[in-house]
Amino acid sequence: MGIAASMGSWSARHRWAAVGGWLLFVILAVFVGQSAGRVDVDEDRSMPGEVSQAATINDDAGLKPPAGEMVLVQAKAGAGSATDPAFRTVVGEVMSAVKGTGKVTAVTSPYDTKSISANGRSALVRFDVVGDQKTAADRIDPVLDQVKQVQAKHPELRVEEFGDASSEKVLNDAFGSDFKTAEFSAVPLALGILLIAFGALVAALLPVALAMTAFVAAGGVVAVVSHLVPMSDTANSVMLLVGLAVGVDYCLFYLRREREERAAGHDADTSLRIAAATSGRAVLISGITVIVAMAGMLFTGIGDFKAMGVATMIVVAIAMFGSVTVLPALLSLLGHRVEKGRIPFLNRRKKQQQAGGRPAAPGNSRLWRSVLGPVLRHPKTATVIAGGALLALALPAFGMKTANLSMQQELGDSLPIIQTYDHINTAFPGGPDPAHVVVKAADINAPEVKKAIADFRAEAVSAGASKGPVTVTVHSAQNVARIDVPLEGGSDRAKAEADVKLLRDQVRPDTLGKVAGLQAPVTGETAGSMDFTHKITSSVPPVFAFVTVFAFLLMLLSFRSLTIAVTSIALNLLSVGAAYGILTAVFQHGWGASLVGAHGTGAVVAWLPLFLFVILFGLSMDYHVFVVSRIREARMRGLSTKGAIEHGITTTAGVVTSAAVIMVAVFAIFGTLSMQSMKQMGVGLAFAVLIDATVIRGVLLPAVMTLLGDRNWYLPRWMNRLPDLTHDESALPQPPAAAPHPAQQLPDRV
């Protein structure tokens, strides 16, 4: 008896202990998690490259860079210049208004800082928000209100605010709203689909209840673990997404098999034992595979990815454990009451079949049987057509361009703050998004250091990286200075990145680099985006290698077949490749972008390919393990390979379809959100799952396995020494010879 079967049998015999233990675990996890509190990732310290170096210098010096803001005062065409008395009066009103809020400090006049545009029509009032930069967005509203009031008094001028806090507020509102929409929609949507699939309220509630309790418990565990691996709100949302997906999947696998065995005539205890030995084992293999895939995120070394990886590993492990312990206990407790809350109109056909004396064959899907027939008769043709179609979908991926999306690309140009950014950037190129050079020296006021800083300021302009003004803030007590360099490229990301490279590769070595022991990392939005993209790109090979090698080994040990292991990896990679191709075609080339409400970003967001690979590789293994386990079971029971394939596909098609519909629907919610990165994630995940559950599992897998025949079970002799993680399917109880009474037949809607 395998581990899953032993756990299921124990839970069925000690059902109250299993259910009580699960509830106690969830309650304790929540209590301990709330007591410990969650530690969130430090975005700057967790970023790769020079961003982290700059953050370390500031932290070690006890400096907390404030959130910088600026107010553009601009004369409209033909309405005067910044030197006019009326214009100066408005500038003074802006300065007085923002000072009066008590929320800002270091308010500077554009006439003192030389922040007057080249055409003389624009001026920038600069100031900092008091308090921690990370929470400045929570305190910026009074300042924004005062600026709006000045604008209302002077419609002849443009008076608009932009900065770290105001832009962060817009992003937080959009990001938070998007995820709340997705989170609040996902669970009701999943429950609705399960109601249709099962036709009974209790049966539909079980998967959702298990998934949500697993998520709640995982939240408590994650809070404790966050003291070692800091977490984030993004990780929490991804944890819900993955937890709901795998929790529902695992319950469907288990519940579906238990219902099928009862419909075949087995008693309740025997049905549970069979479900534990088969679907329970598939759940364990699938769960371990997903956990291994999620562990790939740890290789990136990026705080947010490590947080997402650890959080999803925890929720998958808890959902997996719950599926093979508390679920069989609940099924044992409920018995036939799992069919309570029947939805009448969903069972009309079933009643008609029973009335006609033709009970539905459990586990069979007419749709997939009709699809499978031609596939099994013409496997070569099916392989060429399905494989060729997926390769064609994957082709655009070879030209994929990735980039960190700017706020304009994320939210479009219709928002007022985006328009303000454009206005400021046009008048002061690079002004809204300067590069920051954090200088650390033994003595920041030493003559050679002062000269190096002055030389840097001059060469940054003469070399063409900036049009100025390049400003310096010195913290003498900490021997740290910050040089702010408006990049000439401005909102042109490619040109701005070239400016950063110029600062790093030429200007810095020629000036600051000549002072021994001096540190001068170049940071800022553009520099951080460059470093992040480079780190993500360099993380792809080790992550891909880790995930594929471990998944291959797990398939090899679980099925004792080199062929199954190789085809598993190949089919999953083909599914991921097709998803990449669709992403590239829609979001980079704009093919059909309007159908999903996307606007031209011209690139795939940098973190998405790696994220999609890890998530999709893990989730697609759910289906693969479940389907192939059923095929192997039929083969071990004496069916021919072709017969086993037909049996395995048709008996699992219903649950795979139901699980896929839920995941596609949940992921599609993200495709409707406003932020382009969320839209890309939703479209990529939804299409990938759809392709995987239909073309891969329903056509390509059976076609390839039919072509391979008995070679599907090939294992070289020298591999016989490997650990054996299979189980003896032939030892499973056979259905009773006598057909069950129609009243005992359970509806098969999954």
N, C-alpha and C positions, 0 to 999 in steps of 0.2 A: 504494500500500500504506500502511495506517495505521500509527500508532506501535505499537499493540498487536500487529499482524501482524508488523511488523519485529522487535520484541523477541522474539516467540514463535519466529519463523523462526531468528533468530540463536541463541537458546537451544537449539533442536533440533539445529542444526548444531554447536554448541560445548557439548554437553551436560555434559561433565565440567568444563569451565570454569565453566558456570553453576551446577552443583551445588556445586563446590568453592568458588566465590566466595560463594555463599549461606552455606555452613557457616563460612567464614572471617569473613564479616560478623557472623554470630551470635556466634561466639567472641570476636571483637574488641569487639563491643558489650558483652558481659557483662564482659570483662576491664576495659575502660575505665570502665564503669559502677561496678564494684566498687572500682576505684582512686579514682574521684572521690567516691563516697559520695553518698547522697541527702540533700538538704536538705528538711526538712518544713516545712509552712506553720505560721506562728504564728497560732493560732486567734483570739486577741484582736486582734492587729494587722491581721489580714485581714478582720475583721468590719466592717460599715459603721457609720456614725454615731458616737455618743458612746462606744461600747465601744472603738473604735479610738483615740479621743482620750484616753481614760483610760489605755489601755495605753501610748500614746506618752509621756504624762507620767511614768508609772512607769518606763518603760525609760530615758528621758532622765535621770531622777533616780537610776538604778541600783538601783531598788527592785523586788524580786520578791515580789509579794504571796503569802503562804504559803497553803497549803490549810488552811482552818479546819474544825475538827471540834467536835462538841458531844455530850455524853452526857446523856441525859434520866434523871433519877432521880425516880420518880413513885410516890406512895403510892396503892395501889388503894383503891377505894371503901370508906370506913369504916375505913381502916387507918392513920389518923394524918395528920400534916401535915409540911411541910418544916422546921418549927421544933422538932420532937421530937428529943430526944437521939439516939435510934436512927437516925433519918433522917440527922442530921448526921454520925453515925459512918460511914454508908454513903457519903455524899458524900466524906468524907475518904479512905475506902478507894479510891474511884474515882480521886481525884486522885493518890494515892500509886501506884496500879497503873499509870496511864498514864505518869506520870513515870518509873517504874522501867524502862520499855521503852527509854528513851534515844532514842526516835523523835519526841518531841514537845517543844514549848517553849511558854512563855507560858500555863501552866495557871492558870486563874483560878477563884476560888471564887464560886459563885452568891450567896453572902451578901455578897461585896464588890461584885459587879457588879449587884446587885439583880435577878438573873435568877430571880425567884420568880414563879410564875404567880399570876393574880388570885385564884384560889380557894385558894391556899396549899398545894396538894398536890403541886406539881411544881417541880423546880429543874434548871437547866442548868449543867453544868460545861463551860467552853469552853477550847479550846487549839488550837495550830497544829502542823502536822506539819513537822518540820525538813526543810530542803532545798528543791529546786525543786518548785513547785506541779504542774508538768506530769508529774512522775514520782512524786508523793506516793502515788498508788494502789498503786505497787509496794512501798511500805514500810509500809502501814497494817495488814497482817495481825497483827503482834504486838500492836498496840494493841487491835484488835478481839478478839483472844483474851483479853486481860486483862479487858476489859469483860464478856465472856461469863462469865469465872470469877467476877467479883463478882456477876453476876446469879444464877449457880448457888448461891452462898452465901446469897443473900437472895431467895428466891422470893416473899416477901410484898410486895416492891417491884418496880417495873418499871425495869430498868437497860438502856438501849439507846443505841447510838451512830449518829449520822448526821452527814454533812458532805461537804465537797468531795471528799476522797480516798476515803471509803467508798462514796459514791454513784458516783463515777467508776469504781471497781473493778467494781461490779456492771454498769454500762453496758459497760465494756470486755470483761468476761467474756461478756456476752450478745451484743454486737456482734461480737467476735472469733469466738465459737462459731458464730454465724449465718453469717458469711462463710466460715469454714472448711468448714462443712457444704456450703454452696453451691459453693465452689470444688472440693472433693474429689468432689462428685457430678456436676458439670457435664460433665467430660471423659469419664468412663466412660459416662454417659448418651448423650452425643453419639455416641460410638463404637458403642454398641449399636444406636442408630437407623440409623446409616450401614451397619452390617452387614446389617440387614434391607433397607435401601434398595438396596444394591449386591449383596448376596449373596456377597461375596468380601472376605476379610480385607485384602488389599493395597489394593484400591480404597477400602475404608473407612478404612484408616489414613492414606492420603495427605492428606485434608482436615484431620484432627486433627493430624497431624505438622506440616503447614504452619502451621496456626493457632497451635500451641503454640511452635514455633520463632520465629514472628513475635512472640508475646507475650514470650518470653524476650529476644529482641533489643531489643524495645521497652523492656523493663525497664532495660536498660543505657543506652539512649539517654535515657530519662526521667531517670535518675540524673544524667546530665551536664546536661540541660536544667534540672533542679531548682535549679541554682545561679543561674538567672535567674528561673524560675517555680517556687517551692517546691511540693512534692508532698505527698501524704498517703496513708495506708493505704486510705482510701475510693477515691481515684483509682486506686490499683493494682488494687483489686477490680473497679471499673467497667471498667478497661482489659482485664482478663481476660474479663469478660462480653462486651464489644463485640468484642474481638479474636477470641474463639472464634466469635461469631456471624458476623462478616463473613468471617473466614478460611475457615470451613466453607462459607459461601455461595459465595464466589468460586471455591473449588475445585470445588464441585458444578456451577456454571455451566460451567466449563471442561471438566471431566472428562466431564460429561454430553454435551456437544456433540461432543467427540472420539469418544466411544463410539458416538454416533448416526451420525456420518459413516462410521466404520469398518463399522458394521452395514449402512450403505447401499451398501457396496461400494468405498469409496475405500481407497487404500493408506494406510499409517500416516503418511507424510509429508504427504500431501494432507489427511488428516483433521486433523492438527495445525495446518496452515496455515489451514484453514477455522475451526477452533475459535479460533485466535488472532485472526483477522480479525473474528469475530462475538462470541463470548462474551468474548474478551479485551478487545475494545472496550467491551462492556457493563460489564465489571469496572472499567475505567478511569473511565467516566462515573459509575458507581455510587460508586466509591471517592471521587472528587472531590466528589460530592454529599454523602456522609457527612461528609467532612472539613469542608466548608463548614458543614454543620449543627452539627457539634461546635464549630466556631469561634464559634458564637453564644453559647456559655457564657462566653466572654471578656468579653462586654458586661455581665455582672452585676457585675464588680468585686469579687466575693467570692472569697477565696482558695481554698476547696475547689472551687468551680465552675470557676475558672480552671485549677486542677490537673487536674480531670476532663477539661476540654476539651482541654488540651494533651496529656495522656496518651492519650486516645482518638484524637486526630488522628494522633499518632505511630504507634500500633499499627495503625490503618487504613491509613496510608500504606505501612507495611512489609508488611502482609498483601497489599495491592493490588500492590505491586511484586513480591513473591514469586510471586503467582498468575500474572503474565504473563512471568515469567522462569524461576524454578526449576521450576515445575510442568510447563511444556512440555518442559523438559529431562528431568525424571523420567519423564514419559510416553514420551518418545522412548527412554530407556534401558530402561524396563520392557517396552514393546511389549505383547504378549499376556500377559506375566507379571503384568500388573495384575490379571488374573483369578485369580491364585493364591489358595489358601486358600478355595475355594468352600465354601459352607455347603449341604450336600446337600439338606436338606428345603426350603430356600428356592428351589431350582431345579428341583423335581420337575415343576412345571407347564410350565416352559420345555422340559424334556426331552420331556414328553409332546407338546407342540406340535410340536417338531422331529420326533419319531417319527411324528406324523400328517402330516408334510409341510406344516405351517402355521406357519412361523416368525412370531413376534410382530412386528407392525409397529413399528419403532423409533420412540420418541418419543411414542407415542400413549397416552392414558390413558382406559380405558373409562369410569371413573367420571365424569371431567370431560367426556368426550364426551356422556354421557347427560345431564349437567346443562346443557351448552352448547347442545344441540339446541333445547330449548324457549326458552332465552334469545334465540337468534338468530332464532327464528320469531316471538317476541313480545317484541321489545326494549322497547316502551313499557311493557308490563305488568311486565317484569322490573325496569326502571328505577324505576317507581313503588313496587313492593313492596320491593326492596332499599334504594332510597334512603329510602323512608318508614320502614323498620325502623331504619336507621342514625340518621336524624333523631330518631326516638322514643327511641333509646338515648342520644342526645346531650342531650336536653331537660333532665335533672336537672343537667347541668353549668352551666346558667345560674344556678342557685342555689348553686353551689359556695362553701363557706367554707373558707379555709385558715388554718392555725395551726401554730406550732412546738409539737410535742407535748411535754408534760411527761413526766417519768420515769414517773409513774403511768399516763399514757395509752400510753406506749411499752410498758411491761412488765406492766400490769395491777396489781391491788391484792393479789395473793396472795403476793408476795415479802416477806420479813421487813423489808427496808429501807424498802419502801413503807409498810408498816404503822407503822414507827418515824417516818417523815416525817409521817404523819397524826397520830400521838400528839403529836409536838412542835408541829405546826402548830395543833392544837386547844388545847393549853395555852398556847402562845406564838404567836399569829397572825403569820405572816410571818417567824418566827424562823429556820426552816430555809433560807429563800431571801430574804435582805434585799437591798435596793438599796444600792449603794455609790456614794458621792459622793466623787470624787477632787478635792481642792482644791489648786490650785497658785497661790502668791502670791509676790510679790517678797520679802516677809518674813512668814512664816506666824505669827509671834508678835507682829505689829503689833497695837495695840489695836483698830483698826477691823476687822481680820480676825478676831480672837478674838470680837469682838462679833457680827460677821456669822454666824460658825459657831454661837454660842450662840443667836442669833435663829432660825437655820435649824432647830436641834434643837427649839426650842420650837414654832415654827410648823408643823413637820412633824406634830406631835402635835395641836395645836389645830385645824389645817385638816382633820384626819381621814385623813391619808395613813398614819399609824402610831399604834399604841398604845404604842410605846416598848418597852424603853428604847433611845433613840438614842445610840449610843456614838461616840467620836471617838478616833482614833489619830493622833498628831502625830509627824512626822519633821522635827525642827527643822533638822537639817543640810542637808536637801534642800529645805526650805521647801514641804513637801507634807503634807497631812493626808487621812485617809480617814474619812468619816462613814458608819456602818452604820445603815441605816434599815429595821427590820422592817416590811414592808408589811401594812397592815390586811387587805387582800384575801386574804392567805395563798395557799392552793392554788386559790382561785377566780381563774382566769387573767384573766377579764374585769375583775374588781374590782381585782386587783393591777395590771393595765395602767392602769386609771384612776388608781390611786394614783401610779404613775410619772409619768403626765401631769400630775397635780396638783403633784408635786415639781418637774417641769421648767418648767411653765407659770406657776405661781403662787408656790410657796414659794421657789424659787431666785431669781427676779427680785426678790422682796420683801426678800430678805436678802443672800445672797452676791452677787447681781447688782449691788448698790449700791457694791461695792468696785471701783474702776477697775483694769483689768488682771488681775483675778482670773479664773482658769479653774476651772470646777466641773462637768465632765461627770458625768452620772448613768449608772451602769452596773449590772451585775448580771445574773442569769439572765433576769428578766422584761424588763428594759430591752433586753438583747441580743436577745431573741426579737422584741420589737416592732420594733427597728431592722432586723433580718434580714428579717422579713416585709415591711416597707415597701420595703426595697431590692429584694427579689425581685419584688414586685408592680410596682414602677416599672421593672424591667428587662424585663418581659414585652413591651411594645410594640416596643422596639428589637430585641430578640432575634427575635421573630416576623417583623418586617419584614425584617431582615437575611437570615434563613434562607429565607423564602419568595421574596424578590426574587432572590437568587442561584440558588436552585434553579430558579426560572422561567427565568432567563437561560440556565442550563446546559441545560435541556430544550429551549429554543428553538434554541440553537446546535447541539445534538447531533442533533436530529431535523428541523430546518428546518421547523417547523410551529408556528404560533401556537396552533392548536387543541390539539395534543398538550401544549404547555406549560401552557395554562390548565387543561385537564382533569386533568393530573398534579397540579397544586397543589390543585385542588378536591377530588379524590378522597383525597389524603393528609390534607387538613384535615378531611374528613368522617370518616376513620378515627380521627384523633386526638380529634375531638369525641366520637365514640362511646365511646372509652376513657375520656375525662373523665367522661362520663355514668355509666358503670359504676362508676368509682371513687366518684363522689358518692353514687350509690344505695346501694352496699354499705357504705362506711365512714362516710359522713355521716348517711345516713338509716337504715342498718342493715338494708337489704333483703337477705336471704340472707347476712348477715354470719357467721352460725353455720356456714354451709357451708364457709367458708374459715378458720374458727377465729378470726375477728376479734371484738373486743369494742368496745363503743360509744365511739369517740373523738369523734364528733360533728363531725369536720372532716377534711379532707385535709391531710396534712403540707405545710407551706408551700413547700418546695423541689421537691415532686414534679411539679406541673403543668409547670413550665418544663423540668425534667429530662426528663420523658416526651416533651414536644414535640420536643425536640432529638434524643433517641435514636430515637423512633419515626419522625420525619420522615426521618432519615437511613437507618434500616434498611428502611423501607417502600419507599424509592426503589430499593433493591436489586432487589426483585421487579418494580417498575414498569419500570425501565430494561430488565431482562432480557426481560420479556414484550413490551413495546412494540417493542424492537429486533427481536425475532423476527417480529412482525407486519409491521413496516416492511420487513424483508428479504423476506418472502413477497410483499408488495405490489410491491416494486421488481423482483421476478422475474417479474411478470406476472399474479399472481392478482388477482381482484377484491378489493375491500376486505373484503367479507363472508367470502370464502374465506380471505383472509390472516388475518383475526381468528380463524377457526376453526382454521387451521393453527397460528398463533402460540400460542393458548391451549392446545390439546391437546398440542403438542410441548414446552411449558414447564411444563405442570401438574405433571408428576412431580417435577421438580427443585424447583419452588416449594413443593410439598407437603412434600417431604422436608426442605427447609431450614426451613420453618415449623414442622414437627413438632419439630425439634431445638430451635429457639428457644423455642417454647411450653413444651417440657418443661424446658429450663434455667431459663426465667423462672419457671415454676411452682414450682421448688424454693424460690425466694425467697418465694413465697406461703405456704410451709409453715413459715417461720421464726418465731421468737418475738417479735421486735420488730415493732411495728405499722407503722413506717415501711418496713421491709423487706417486710413482707407487702403493704402497699399498692403498693409498687413492683413486686413480682412479679405480683400480680393485674392491675395496670394494663398492664404490658408483655405478659403472656401473652394477655390478652383482645384487646389491640390487634393483636398479630401474627396471632392466629387470625382476627380479623375481616378484616384486610388481605389475608391469603392466600386466604381463601375468598369472602366476600361481595364484597369490592372487586375482586380480580383475576379471580375465577371467574364473577361475575355482573354487577356494575355496570360494570366496565370494558368487557367485550365488548358489553353492551347499549347503553351510551352511544356507543361507537365505531360500532356498527351503525346507530344512529339518525343519526349525523353523516355516515356514508357517506364520499364523497370529500372532504368538508369537513374530515376529519381531517388532511389534508395541506395545508391552507390556509396560505399565507404571503403577507402583503401585499407588493406590488411594492417599496415603499420599504424593506422589510426585507431585500431581496436583497443589499444592501450588507454585511450582517452577515457575520462570519467563518463559513465552512462547515466544520463538524466532522463531517459525515457521511462515509460511504464508499460506494463503488459495489458494492452487493450483487449486482448482475447479473453482475459479473465473477468471482464465486466459481465454482469448478469444479462442474459438474453431476455427479450420480451416474452411474456406468457404466450403459450400457443393459442389460447382462446382470446378472441378479440374482446376488448372491454365493452361494457354496456354503453350505449350512446350518452347516457346521463353522466358517465364518468369522463367522456371526451372533453378536453379543455380546448377552448378556442385558440387558434394559432394565428395571431395577427402580427407577431413580431417578425 
